[in-house]
Amino acid sequence: MISFQVNDMTCGHCVSSITKAVKALDSGATVQVDLSTHLVKIEATEADAVELSEAIKEAGYTPVAIAAVTRIAAAKDASPARKGCCCG
């Protein structure tokens, strides 16, 4: 299981965009999303963590691998974040 923290995922449209991006890269992947905690878990069949991260970035989001979250917690405030919902 590959997990990402995606703090700029704010609504159902964001969830759909991320899911579509992952599925476009790895059609057999299972994607679990918890919007309230901004957590994306992926059971990949073909892609690796780097490829999945790039696909999510290309969809317009900033994924952080869960293993890296604790190491960069201080940098979180420095990263740009979306304000409000991407839908308007």
C-alpha positions as CSV (number, residue, x, y, z in Angstrom):
1,M,0.0,0.0,0.0
2,I,1.3,3.4,-1.0
3,S,0.0,6.3,1.0
4,F,0.1,10.1,0.4
5,Q,-1.0,13.1,2.5
6,V,-2.6,15.5,0.0
7,N,-3.5,18.6,2.1
8,D,-4.8,20.6,-0.9
9,M,-7.5,18.0,-1.6
10,T,-10.6,19.8,-0.4
11,C,-13.7,18.4,-2.0
12,G,-15.3,15.6,-3.9
13,H,-14.1,17.0,-7.2
14,C,-10.5,16.8,-5.9
15,V,-11.0,13.2,-4.9
16,S,-12.3,12.4,-8.3
17,S,-9.5,14.2,-10.1
18,I,-6.9,12.3,-8.0
19,T,-8.6,9.0,-8.5
20,K,-8.8,9.5,-12.3
21,A,-5.1,10.5,-12.4
22,V,-4.1,7.3,-10.6
23,K,-6.4,5.1,-12.7
24,A,-5.0,6.6,-15.9
25,L,-1.6,5.5,-14.9
26,D,-2.5,2.2,-13.3
27,S,-5.9,1.0,-14.3
28,G,-5.9,-1.9,-11.9
29,A,-5.0,0.2,-8.9
30,T,-7.3,0.4,-5.9
31,V,-7.7,3.9,-4.5
32,Q,-9.0,4.7,-1.1
33,V,-9.4,8.3,-0.1
34,D,-10.3,9.9,3.3
35,L,-11.1,13.5,2.5
36,S,-11.4,14.5,6.2
37,T,-7.8,13.5,6.9
38,H,-6.5,14.3,3.3
39,L,-5.2,10.7,3.0
40,V,-4.9,8.8,-0.2
41,K,-4.0,5.1,-0.1
42,I,-3.2,3.2,-3.3
43,E,-2.8,-0.5,-3.9
44,A,-0.9,-0.3,-7.2
45,T,-0.7,-3.1,-9.7
46,E,1.8,-1.5,-12.1
47,A,3.0,1.9,-10.9
48,D,5.5,2.7,-8.2
49,A,5.3,5.5,-5.6
50,V,7.3,8.0,-7.7
51,E,5.0,7.5,-10.7
52,L,1.9,7.8,-8.6
53,S,3.2,10.9,-7.0
54,E,3.9,12.5,-10.4
55,A,0.4,11.6,-11.6
56,I,-1.2,13.3,-8.6
57,K,1.1,16.3,-9.1
58,E,0.1,16.5,-12.8
59,A,-3.5,16.6,-11.6
60,G,-2.7,19.8,-9.7
61,Y,-2.1,18.5,-6.2
62,T,0.9,18.3,-3.8
63,P,1.2,14.7,-2.6
64,V,3.6,13.9,0.3
65,A,4.5,10.3,0.8
66,I,3.4,9.3,4.3
67,A,6.9,8.1,5.3
68,A,8.1,11.6,4.5
69,V,5.3,13.4,6.4
70,T,7.1,13.3,9.8
71,R,10.4,14.4,8.3
72,I,8.9,17.5,6.6
73,A,6.3,18.5,9.1
74,A,8.1,21.8,9.7
75,A,8.2,22.5,5.9
76,K,4.4,22.1,5.7
77,D,3.9,25.7,6.6
78,A,6.3,26.8,3.8
79,S,4.5,24.9,1.0
80,P,1.8,26.6,-1.0
81,A,-1.7,25.4,-0.3
82,R,-5.0,25.9,-2.0
83,K,-7.4,28.2,-0.3
84,G,-11.0,27.0,-0.4
85,C,-12.5,24.6,-2.7
86,C,-11.1,24.1,-6.2
87,C,-14.7,24.1,-7.6
88,G,-15.2,27.8,-7.1
